[in-house]
Amino acid sequence: MDYVSALVPPVVMAVFFIGVIRVIVKTQGGANKAKEDAAVDAALARVEGTQQASARGDA
């Protein structure tokens, strides 16, 4: 029975890991992809704008 108790944690972690990967794969793309892409683009634009403004202020 020691082998069963030794195998249970890795099996549980493997099942959990597979579940996480499946959720990640399923949430890629789809109807929300355009919204998520727009949010990322807006965040990047804000960061780039801030960096450019601070660079102009330092020069």
Contacts in CASP RR format, 6 or more apart in sequence:
PFRMAT RR
TARGET T0000
AUTHOR 0000-0000-0000
METHOD contacts of the structure
MODEL  1
MDYVSALVPPVVMAVFFIGVIRVIVKTQGGANKAKEDAAVDAALARVEGT
QQASARGDA
END
